[in-house]
Amino acid sequence: LETNTVLMDKLKKVQQENEELKARMDKHMELSRQLSTEQAVLQESLEKESKVNKRLSMENEELLWKLHNGDLCSPRKLSPSSPSVPLQSPRNSGNFSSPTVSPR
């Protein structure tokens, strides 16, 4: 009878631990689902940003090529006596700092 009581106490303790572990497992599964969903959203956002970045990079390369080869329609290029077009137009001078001015 005494052994039976001890075993019943151990059984209750093990059952309680089992329930606690099941609750922890459920909590971890829910957190895992949330993180997976968030990861999918972030991955999609990253892919969109990468596409935009690639497109902007290609546009930038195209504009630099046109600028270098004189293909941009510029009022300065129409005049044969005007000097070559500077790298920064007055319109865009606020967007980029010159290499000699930027602190590093």
Secondary structure per residue as TSV (DSSP state, phi and psi in degrees):
chain	resnum	aa	ss	phi	psi
A	1	L	-	360.0	-40.9
A	2	E	H	-65.1	-41.7
A	3	T	H	-64.0	-38.8
A	4	N	H	-63.1	-41.2
A	5	T	H	-65.3	-43.2
A	6	V	H	-62.6	-44.0
A	7	L	H	-65.3	-37.9
A	8	M	H	-64.5	-40.1
A	9	D	H	-63.9	-43.1
A	10	K	H	-63.9	-40.6
A	11	L	H	-62.0	-44.9
A	12	K	H	-61.4	-42.3
A	13	K	H	-63.0	-44.4
A	14	V	H	-66.6	-39.5
A	15	Q	H	-64.1	-40.0
A	16	Q	H	-64.7	-44.8
A	17	E	H	-60.5	-40.4
A	18	N	H	-61.3	-44.3
A	19	E	H	-63.7	-41.5
A	20	E	H	-63.6	-41.0
A	21	L	H	-66.5	-38.4
A	22	K	H	-62.7	-41.9
A	23	A	H	-63.5	-42.8
A	24	R	H	-63.6	-40.8
A	25	M	H	-63.3	-43.0
A	26	D	H	-62.0	-41.3
A	27	K	H	-63.1	-43.2
A	28	H	H	-65.5	-38.2
A	29	M	H	-64.8	-42.3
A	30	E	H	-63.4	-43.1
A	31	L	H	-63.4	-40.0
A	32	S	H	-62.7	-41.6
A	33	R	H	-63.0	-43.7
A	34	Q	H	-61.0	-45.3
A	35	L	H	-66.0	-36.2
A	36	S	H	-65.0	-41.5
A	37	T	H	-64.2	-45.8
A	38	E	H	-62.5	-39.5
A	39	Q	H	-63.3	-41.5
A	40	A	H	-63.1	-42.3
A	41	V	H	-64.2	-44.4
A	42	L	H	-65.5	-37.3
A	43	Q	H	-64.6	-42.7
A	44	E	H	-63.4	-42.1
A	45	S	H	-63.2	-41.8
A	46	L	H	-61.8	-42.6
A	47	E	H	-63.5	-41.7
A	48	K	H	-63.2	-45.6
A	49	E	H	-62.0	-39.3
A	50	S	H	-64.0	-40.9
A	51	K	H	-63.8	-44.0
A	52	V	H	-64.0	-43.6
A	53	N	H	-61.5	-42.4
A	54	K	H	-64.6	-42.3
A	55	R	H	-63.4	-44.9
A	56	L	H	-65.0	-37.7
A	57	S	H	-63.4	-42.2
A	58	M	H	-65.7	-41.3
A	59	E	H	-62.6	-41.2
A	60	N	H	-62.3	-46.2
A	61	E	H	-60.1	-42.0
A	62	E	H	-62.6	-45.1
A	63	L	H	-66.0	-39.0
A	64	L	H	-64.3	-39.8
A	65	W	H	-63.5	-45.4
A	66	K	H	-62.9	-41.5
A	67	L	H	-63.2	-44.2
A	68	H	H	-65.4	-37.2
A	69	N	H	-94.4	4.0
A	70	G	T	72.4	27.3
A	71	D	-	-89.3	-7.7
A	72	L	S	-76.6	139.3
A	73	C	-	-77.6	106.5
A	74	S	-	-129.7	137.9
A	75	P	H	-59.6	-30.1
A	76	R	H	-67.8	-34.5
A	77	K	H	-74.1	-19.6
A	78	L	H	-73.6	-28.0
A	79	S	S	-86.4	121.9
A	80	P	T	-67.3	-23.9
A	81	S	T	-89.1	-7.1
A	82	S	S	-78.2	148.9
A	83	P	-	-69.5	169.7
A	84	S	-	-62.4	156.3
A	85	V	-	-69.3	129.9
A	86	P	-	-70.4	162.9
A	87	L	S	-65.1	-28.2
A	88	Q	S	-115.5	123.2
A	89	S	-	-82.8	156.6
A	90	P	T	-58.7	-30.9
A	91	R	T	-65.6	-35.1
A	92	N	T	-104.7	5.3
A	93	S	T	-63.3	-26.0
A	94	G	T	-79.1	-15.2
A	95	N	T	-82.8	-27.8
A	96	F	S	-130.3	137.9
A	97	S	-	-93.3	147.1
A	98	S	-	-73.4	151.8
A	99	P	T	-60.6	-31.5
A	100	T	T	-75.7	-20.8
A	101	V	T	-92.2	-30.6
A	102	S	S	-69.8	127.3
A	103	P	-	-77.8	142.9
A	104	R	-	-136.8	360.0
